[in-house]
Amino acid sequence: MPIQRPHILLFGPPGAGKSTQSALLVRKWPLVALSTGKLLREEVAQGTAIGAQVRDTLARGQLVPDDMMIDIIRIWLAQLPPDKGFLLDGFPRTVRQAQALDGLLAEAKRPLTAVIKLNLSVSEAVARLGGRRICYGAGPEEIIHINDEAAVARCIQRGGLLVQRPDDLPNAIVNRLAVHDAETEPLMDFYRPAGLTHVVDAVGAPEDIARRIIAAVEGMVPRP
């Protein structure tokens, strides 16, 4: 039976293209995608109470405390339409968060379909992040690379500004990769016994990577 509304966790180091893949995957399935990183940056930009608490943490490339993230996800899941699946990018980031998510999903009767890890070398991640910019002030946030001349020109023509995120500066990049290795790699070990995990090569055209992810998800045996 084809998968109708999968529940997907998307993992990978900074720079692996998780946001790009989320945008492609919602075209394949009726999914609501949540990038917790983007959500938190919006909270900072809007000057909310949450934004004030996490602003310095994000600028240093560190993780937001587990309890705060768990509360955010609990509220988000409660608002999720029943006819939609979900794709979580950026949560869980620790085993404690994964354990809490298991409990939330059990209560919501939304078992995970697949846990996808995008595989990317450290050197490739640094190259991607160092050249990444956000087109700001010209409609919806768009992530582009400074080597993509067409995207840069399009942003400028729309009146946008090219902004580098503080966590994409060299020192923050190194710290983010170290945090990822230390705290999020164990998540694959956490989910592996359930038979949900799959590693996907994150090098290549975005559409090709999306096809690899779709093939991996559709190859999973749905859990009862």
MIVEX-298146 format. One record per residue: residue in one letter; x, y, z of N, C-alpha, C in turn. Coordinates in steps of 0.05 Angstrom, whole numbers, padded with zeros to 5 digits. Each point is the difference from the previous one (the first is absolute). Layout:
REM residues N
('A',(X,Y,Z),(X,Y,Z),(X,Y,Z)) ...
END
This chain:
REM residues 224
('M',(00017,-00024,00000),(-00017,00024,00000),(00018,00025,00000)) ('P',(-00005,00019,-00018),(00016,00024,-00001),(-00002,00016,00025)) ('I',(00021,00014,00008),(-00001,00017,00024),(-00015,00025,-00007)) ('Q',(-00020,00006,00017),(-00018,00023,-00006),(00010,00026,00014)) ('R',(00006,-00002,00025),(00009,00024,00015),(00021,-00008,00020)) ('P',(00025,-00002,-00009),(00021,-00010,00017),(00007,00020,00022)) ('H',(00013,-00011,00020),(00010,00015,00023),(00031,-00004,-00001)) ('I',(00014,00021,-00007),(00028,-00002,-00007),(00017,00018,00019)) ('L',(00022,-00011,00009),(00021,00016,00013),(00023,00002,-00020)) ('L',(00010,00025,-00004),(00021,00005,-00019),(00024,00010,00015)) ('F',(00022,-00016,00001),(00024,00008,00014),(00022,00006,-00020)) ('G',(00021,00012,00010),(00024,00006,-00017),(00015,00023,00012)) ('P',(00026,00002,-00006),(00016,00022,00011),(-00009,00027,-00012)) ('P',(00007,00022,00012),(-00005,00026,-00012),(00011,00001,-00028)) ('G',(-00016,00010,-00018),(00009,00002,-00028),(-00008,-00023,-00017)) ('A',(-00014,-00020,00011),(-00007,-00024,-00015),(-00023,00004,-00019)) ('G',(-00014,00023,00003),(-00022,00005,-00018),(-00027,-00009,00010)) ('K',(-00004,00000,00026),(-00025,-00010,00011),(-00024,00018,-00008)) ('S',(00004,00026,00001),(-00022,00018,-00008),(-00008,-00003,-00029)) ('T',(00020,-00004,-00017),(-00005,-00004,-00028),(-00016,-00026,-00005)) ('Q',(00008,-00021,00014),(-00014,-00025,-00003),(-00028,00001,00011)) ('S',(-00003,00014,00022),(-00027,00003,00012),(-00019,00012,-00021)) ('A',(00009,00021,-00013),(-00017,00013,-00020),(-00007,-00018,-00023)) ('L',(00018,-00018,-00008),(-00005,-00019,-00021),(-00019,-00022,00009)) ('L',(00003,-00010,00024),(-00015,-00022,00010),(-00030,00007,00004)) ('V',(-00005,00025,00007),(-00028,00007,00004),(-00015,00001,-00026)) ('R',(00014,-00001,-00022),(-00013,-00003,-00027),(-00008,-00029,-00005)) ('K',(00013,-00018,00013),(-00005,-00029,-00005),(-00023,-00010,00017)) ('W',(00000,00009,00026),(-00020,-00010,00019),(-00014,00023,00013)) ('P',(-00024,-00004,00011),(-00014,00021,00016),(00013,00003,00027)) ('L',(00022,00015,00001),(00016,00003,00025),(-00001,00028,00009)) ('V',(00002,00003,00026),(00006,00026,00012),(00029,-00002,00010)) ('A',(00017,00018,-00011),(00029,-00001,00007),(00006,00021,00021)) ('L',(00015,-00008,00020),(00009,00019,00020),(00030,00000,00002)) ('S',(00012,00023,-00006),(00029,00004,00006),(00001,00015,00026)) ('T',(00009,-00014,00021),(00002,00014,00026),(00020,00022,-00001)) ('G',(00021,-00002,-00016),(00019,00021,-00002),(-00012,00025,-00011)) ('K',(-00016,-00003,-00022),(-00013,00023,-00012),(-00020,00012,00019)) ('L',(-00016,-00017,00014),(-00020,00009,00019),(00014,00017,00021)) ('L',(00022,-00009,00011),(00013,00015,00021),(00012,00026,-00010)) ('R',(00011,00000,-00024),(00010,00025,-00011),(-00022,00021,-00004)) ('E',(-00024,-00010,-00008),(-00023,00018,-00002),(-00008,00012,00027)) ('E',(00002,-00017,00021),(-00006,00010,00026),(00019,00022,00008)) ('V',(00026,-00003,-00007),(00020,00020,00007),(-00006,00025,-00016)) ('A',(-00006,-00002,-00026),(-00005,00023,-00017),(-00024,00016,00009)) ('Q',(-00020,-00015,00011),(-00025,00013,00009),(00002,00011,00028)) ('G',(00022,-00006,00014),(00004,00010,00027),(-00018,-00012,00020)) ('T',(-00008,-00025,-00003),(-00018,-00013,00019),(00015,-00009,00025)) ('A',(-00015,-00009,00020),(00013,-00009,00025),(00018,-00023,-00006)) ('I',(-00009,-00019,-00017),(00017,-00023,-00006),(00025,00010,-00015)) ('G',(-00004,00019,-00019),(00023,00010,-00015),(00021,00013,00018)) ('A',(-00009,00014,00020),(00019,00013,00019),(00016,-00021,00015)) ('Q',(-00013,-00022,00006),(00014,-00021,00015),(00021,-00015,-00016)) ('V',(-00005,-00003,-00026),(00017,-00017,-00017),(00019,00016,-00018)) ('R',(-00002,00027,00000),(00016,00016,-00019),(00030,-00006,00002)) ('D',(00011,00003,00024),(00029,-00004,00004),(00008,-00029,-00005)) ('T',(-00017,-00019,00008),(00006,-00028,-00004),(00003,-00006,-00029)) ('L',(-00018,00010,-00017),(00001,-00005,-00029),(00024,00013,-00012)) ('A',(00007,00024,00009),(00023,00014,-00011),(00026,-00015,00005)) ('R',(00001,-00014,00022),(00024,-00016,00006),(00000,-00027,-00013)) ('G',(-00022,-00007,-00014),(-00002,-00026,-00013),(-00005,-00023,00020)) ('Q',(-00012,00006,00023),(-00005,-00020,00020),(-00030,-00008,-00001)) ('L',(-00006,-00022,00014),(-00027,-00011,00000),(-00018,00014,00021)) ('V',(-00025,00004,-00008),(-00020,00010,00019),(-00006,-00021,00021)) ('P',(-00005,00007,00025),(-00006,-00020,00021),(-00022,-00019,-00008)) ('D',(00003,-00025,00008),(-00019,-00021,-00007),(-00029,00007,00008)) ('D',(-00004,00009,00025),(-00027,00004,00010),(-00015,00020,-00018)) ('M',(00014,00021,-00008),(-00013,00021,-00017),(-00007,-00012,-00027)) ('M',(00018,-00015,-00012),(-00006,-00012,-00026),(-00023,-00020,00002)) ('I',(-00001,-00016,00020),(-00021,-00020,00004),(-00027,00014,00002)) ('D',(-00001,00022,00015),(-00026,00015,00003),(-00008,00011,-00027)) ('I',(00018,00010,-00016),(-00006,00012,-00026),(-00012,-00022,-00018)) ('I',(00013,-00024,00000),(-00010,-00022,-00017),(-00027,-00010,00009)) ('R',(-00004,-00001,00026),(-00026,-00009,00011),(-00023,00018,-00010)) ('I',(00004,00026,00001),(-00020,00019,-00010),(-00004,-00004,-00030)) ('W',(00022,-00003,-00015),(-00002,-00002,-00029),(-00015,-00025,-00008)) ('L',(00006,-00023,00012),(-00014,-00025,-00006),(-00030,00002,00006)) ('A',(-00007,00013,00021),(-00028,00003,00007),(-00015,00015,-00021)) ('Q',(00013,00017,-00015),(-00013,00017,-00020),(00002,-00013,-00028)) ('L',(00012,-00023,-00003),(00004,-00012,-00026),(-00026,-00012,-00011)) ('P',(-00008,00007,-00024),(-00025,-00011,-00011),(00001,-00030,-00002)) ('P',(-00022,-00014,00006),(-00001,-00029,00001),(00005,-00013,-00028)) ('D',(-00005,00015,-00021),(00004,-00012,-00027),(00028,00006,-00011)) ('K',(00018,00010,00016),(00027,00006,-00009),(00020,-00017,00015)) ('G',(00021,-00008,-00014),(00023,-00011,00013),(00019,00023,00009)) ('F',(00024,-00007,00010),(00018,00021,00007),(00029,-00008,-00007)) ('L',(00016,00021,-00003),(00028,-00003,-00003),(00014,00019,00020)) ('L',(00015,-00011,00018),(00014,00016,00020),(00030,00002,-00008)) ('D',(00009,00025,-00003),(00028,00006,-00006),(00011,00017,00023)) ('G',(00018,-00012,00015),(00012,00014,00022),(-00009,-00009,00027)) ('F',(-00018,-00019,00001),(-00010,-00012,00025),(-00007,-00029,-00006)) ('P',(00008,-00018,00018),(00016,00004,00024),(00030,00005,-00006)) ('R',(00014,00012,00019),(00028,00004,-00003),(00016,-00015,00021)) ('T',(-00013,-00011,00020),(00013,-00016,00020),(-00017,-00025,00006)) ('V',(00012,-00020,00012),(-00015,-00024,00007),(-00022,00006,00019)) ('R',(00004,00019,00019),(-00022,00007,00018),(-00023,00011,-00015)) ('Q',(00005,00017,-00020),(-00022,00011,-00016),(-00014,-00023,-00016)) ('A',(00016,-00019,-00010),(-00012,-00022,-00015),(-00018,-00017,00018)) ('Q',(00008,-00004,00025),(-00017,-00015,00019),(-00026,00014,00005)) ('A',(00002,00027,00003),(-00024,00016,00005),(-00018,-00001,-00025)) ('L',(00012,00002,-00024),(-00015,-00001,-00024),(-00015,-00027,-00003)) ('D',(00012,-00021,00007),(-00013,-00026,-00001),(-00026,00001,00017)) ('G',(00002,00012,00023),(-00024,00002,00017),(-00022,00017,-00012)) ('L',(00009,00023,-00012),(-00020,00018,-00012),(-00013,-00014,-00024)) ('L',(00015,-00015,-00016),(-00011,-00013,-00024),(-00019,-00023,00008)) ('A',(00007,-00013,00022),(-00017,-00022,00009),(-00027,00011,00009)) ('E',(00000,00023,00014),(-00025,00013,00009),(-00016,00009,-00024)) ('A',(00014,00009,-00021),(-00014,00011,-00024),(-00007,-00023,-00020)) ('K',(00008,-00024,00006),(-00004,-00023,-00018),(00011,00006,-00028)) ('R',(00025,00011,00000),(00013,00006,-00026),(00028,-00013,00001)) ('P',(00001,-00026,-00006),(00026,-00014,00001),(00018,00010,-00023)) ('L',(00026,00000,00006),(00020,00008,-00021),(-00001,-00020,-00023)) ('T',(00005,00012,-00024),(00002,-00017,-00024),(00029,-00005,-00006)) ('A',(00017,00021,00001),(00028,-00003,-00007),(00017,00022,00013)) ('V',(00025,-00008,00005),(00020,00019,00010),(00022,00001,-00020)) ('I',(00003,00023,-00013),(00018,00003,-00022),(00024,00017,00008)) ('K',(00024,-00010,-00005),(00024,00015,00006),(00013,00008,-00027)) ('L',(00004,00026,-00004),(00015,00009,-00023),(00029,00000,00006)) ('N',(00016,-00014,-00016),(00028,-00004,00005),(00017,00021,-00016)) ('L',(00017,00014,00014),(00016,00021,-00012),(00027,00002,00014)) ('S',(00021,00003,-00015),(00027,00002,00012),(00003,00027,00013)) ('V',(00019,00002,00019),(00005,00025,00015),(00009,00022,-00020)) ('S',(00018,-00007,-00018),(00010,00020,-00019),(-00022,00011,-00017)) ('E',(-00019,-00017,-00009),(-00022,00010,-00017),(-00019,00017,00017)) ('A',(-00005,-00008,00025),(-00017,00016,00017),(00011,00028,00004)) ('V',(00026,00002,00006),(00013,00026,00004),(-00002,00017,-00025)) ('A',(00005,-00012,-00023),(-00001,00015,-00025),(-00028,00011,-00005)) ('R',(-00020,-00016,00005),(-00028,00008,-00005),(-00008,00022,00019)) ('L',(00006,-00003,00026),(-00009,00019,00020),(00014,00027,-00003)) ('G',(00026,-00001,-00006),(00015,00024,-00002),(-00010,00018,-00022)) ('G',(-00012,-00011,-00021),(-00010,00016,-00022),(-00030,00004,00001)) ('R',(-00013,-00009,00021),(-00029,00002,00001),(-00008,00028,00009)) ('R',(-00021,00011,-00013),(-00012,00025,00007),(-00030,-00002,00001)) ('I',(-00013,00018,00014),(-00029,00002,00000),(-00009,00025,-00015)) ('C',(-00018,-00004,-00019),(-00011,00023,-00014),(-00022,00012,00019)) ('Y',(00006,00023,00011),(-00017,00011,00021),(-00014,00025,-00010)) ('G',(-00026,00003,00007),(-00015,00024,-00006),(-00012,00000,-00028)) ('A',(-00002,-00023,-00013),(-00012,-00001,-00026),(-00020,-00023,-00002)) ('G',(-00018,-00001,00020),(-00020,-00022,00000),(00010,-00022,00018)) ('P',(-00010,-00025,-00005),(00008,-00022,00017),(00030,-00004,00001)) ('E',(00010,-00008,00023),(00029,-00005,00003),(00010,-00021,-00020)) ('E',(00022,00007,-00014),(00011,-00019,-00019),(00030,-00003,00006)) ('I',(00008,-00025,00002),(00029,-00006,00004),(00013,-00004,-00026)) ('I',(00022,00015,-00005),(00014,-00003,-00025),(00030,-00001,00006)) ('H',(00016,-00007,-00021),(00029,-00001,00003),(00012,00022,-00017)) ('I',(00021,00012,00010),(00012,00023,-00013),(00011,-00008,-00028)) ('N',(00005,-00025,-00004),(00009,-00009,-00027),(-00023,-00003,-00020)) ('D',(-00025,00001,00010),(-00023,-00002,-00018),(-00007,00028,-00010)) ('E',(00013,00008,-00022),(-00003,00027,-00010),(-00028,00007,-00007)) ('A',(-00015,-00019,-00011),(-00028,00006,-00008),(-00017,00005,00025)) ('A',(00004,-00015,00021),(-00016,00004,00025),(00008,00026,00013)) ('V',(00025,00007,00000),(00009,00025,00012),(-00012,00023,-00015)) ('A',(00000,-00001,-00027),(-00011,00022,-00016),(-00030,00002,00004)) ('R',(-00013,-00023,00003),(-00029,00001,00004),(-00007,00013,00026)) ('C',(00015,-00006,00021),(-00004,00012,00026),(00003,00030,-00001)) ('I',(00021,00009,-00012),(00006,00029,-00002),(-00022,00014,-00016)) ('Q',(-00008,-00012,-00022),(-00021,00012,-00017),(-00026,00003,00015)) ('R',(-00006,-00018,00018),(-00025,00002,00016),(00003,00020,00023)) ('G',(00024,00012,00003),(00004,00018,00022),(00009,-00013,00026)) ('G',(00010,-00025,-00002),(00008,-00014,00024),(00029,00006,00007)) ('L',(00007,-00007,00024),(00027,00002,00010),(00012,-00028,00005)) ('L',(00025,-00004,-00006),(00014,-00025,00005),(00011,00001,00028)) ('V',(-00010,-00017,00018),(00008,00001,00028),(00012,-00027,00007)) ('Q',(00023,00001,00014),(00012,-00024,00010),(-00008,-00005,00029)) ('R',(-00011,-00024,00005),(-00008,-00006,00027),(00024,-00001,00019)) ('P',(-00003,00009,00025),(00023,-00001,00019),(00011,-00028,00003)) ('D',(-00018,-00020,-00001),(00010,-00027,00004),(00012,-00012,-00025)) ('D',(00003,00016,-00022),(00014,-00009,-00024),(00028,00012,-00001)) ('L',(00008,00015,00020),(00027,00011,00001),(00019,-00023,00008)) ('P',(00026,00002,-00008),(00019,-00023,00003),(00000,-00013,00027)) ('N',(00003,00016,00021),(00002,-00012,00027),(-00026,-00014,00008)) ('A',(-00023,00011,-00008),(-00025,-00012,00007),(-00004,-00026,-00016)) ('I',(00009,00000,-00025),(-00002,-00024,-00017),(00014,-00024,00013)) ('V',(00025,00005,00008),(00016,-00021,00013),(-00014,-00010,00025)) ('N',(-00011,00019,00016),(-00014,-00008,00024),(-00025,-00016,-00006)) ('R',(-00015,00008,-00020),(-00025,-00013,-00007),(00005,-00029,-00008)) ('L',(00021,-00004,-00016),(00007,-00027,-00009),(00009,-00017,00024)) ('A',(00015,00012,00018),(00008,-00016,00024),(-00024,-00007,00017)) ('V',(-00019,00019,00003),(-00024,-00006,00016),(-00016,-00022,-00013)) ('H',(-00002,00002,-00027),(-00015,-00021,-00014),(00012,-00028,00004)) ('D',(00026,-00002,-00002),(00013,-00026,00003),(-00004,-00011,00028)) ('A',(00002,00018,00020),(-00001,-00009,00028),(-00028,-00006,00009)) ('E',(-00020,00015,-00009),(-00026,-00003,00012),(-00022,-00011,-00019)) ('T',(00004,00001,-00026),(-00022,-00010,-00017),(00006,-00026,-00014)) ('E',(00026,-00007,-00004),(00006,-00025,-00012),(-00012,-00024,00015)) ('P',(00000,00001,00027),(-00011,-00023,00015),(-00030,-00005,-00006)) ('L',(-00013,00019,-00012),(-00029,-00004,-00007),(-00003,-00023,-00019)) ('M',(00018,-00003,-00019),(-00002,-00023,-00018),(00001,-00026,00015)) ('D',(00017,-00001,00020),(00001,-00025,00017),(-00026,-00003,00015)) ('F',(-00012,00022,00009),(-00025,-00002,00015),(-00022,-00012,-00018)) ('Y',(-00002,00009,-00025),(-00022,-00009,-00017),(00006,-00025,-00016)) ('R',(00025,-00008,-00002),(00007,-00023,-00017),(-00014,-00026,00009)) ('P',(-00003,-00006,00026),(-00013,-00025,00007),(-00029,-00002,-00010)) ('A',(-00013,00022,-00005),(-00028,00000,-00010),(-00001,-00005,-00030)) ('G',(00023,-00001,-00013),(00001,-00005,-00029),(-00010,00024,-00016)) ('L',(00004,00024,00011),(-00011,00024,-00014),(00021,00016,-00015)) ('T',(00026,-00006,00005),(00021,00018,-00010),(00009,-00007,-00028)) ('H',(00008,00022,-00014),(00011,-00003,-00027),(00019,00023,-00004)) ('V',(00024,-00005,-00011),(00020,00020,-00006),(-00001,00007,-00030)) ('V',(-00002,00026,-00006),(-00002,00009,-00028),(00023,00018,-00006)) ('D',(00013,-00004,-00023),(00022,00017,-00009),(-00011,00028,-00006)) ('A',(00011,00021,00012),(-00010,00027,-00004),(00015,00016,-00020)) ('V',(00016,-00014,-00017),(00015,00013,-00021),(-00014,-00004,-00027)) ('G',(-00004,00021,-00015),(-00013,-00002,-00026),(-00022,00021,-00003)) ('A',(-00014,-00002,-00022),(-00022,00019,-00005),(-00022,-00005,00021)) ('P',(-00013,00021,00010),(-00021,-00003,00020),(-00022,-00019,-00008)) ('E',(-00008,00000,-00025),(-00021,-00018,-00009),(00009,-00029,00001)) ('D',(00025,-00005,-00005),(00011,-00028,00002),(00000,-00009,00029)) ('I',(00008,00018,00018),(00001,-00007,00028),(-00029,-00006,00010)) ('A',(-00019,00017,-00009),(-00028,-00005,00008),(-00010,-00027,-00009)) ('R',(00008,-00008,-00025),(-00008,-00027,-00009),(00011,-00022,00017)) ('R',(00025,00004,00010),(00011,-00020,00018),(-00015,-00002,00026)) ('I',(-00008,00023,00010),(-00015,00000,00025),(-00027,-00013,-00004)) ('I',(-00014,00007,-00022),(-00026,-00012,-00005),(00002,-00030,-00003)) ('A',(00020,-00010,-00014),(00004,-00028,-00003),(00005,-00014,00028)) ('A',(00015,00014,00017),(00005,-00011,00026),(-00025,-00002,00017)) ('V',(-00016,00022,00000),(-00025,00001,00015),(-00020,-00021,-00010)) ('E',(-00003,-00002,-00026),(-00019,-00019,-00011),(00009,-00029,00003)) ('G',(00026,-00004,00006),(00010,-00027,00005),(-00004,-00009,00028)) ('M',(-00009,00019,00018),(-00004,-00008,00028),(-00027,-00015,00002)) ('V',(00000,-00019,00019),(-00024,-00014,00006),(-00016,00016,00021)) ('P',(-00024,00009,-00007),(-00015,00017,00019),(-00004,-00015,00027)) ('R',(00003,00015,00021),(-00005,-00011,00027),(-00030,00000,00006)) ('P',(-00010,-00019,00014),(-00029,-00001,00007),(-00007,00023,00018)) 
END
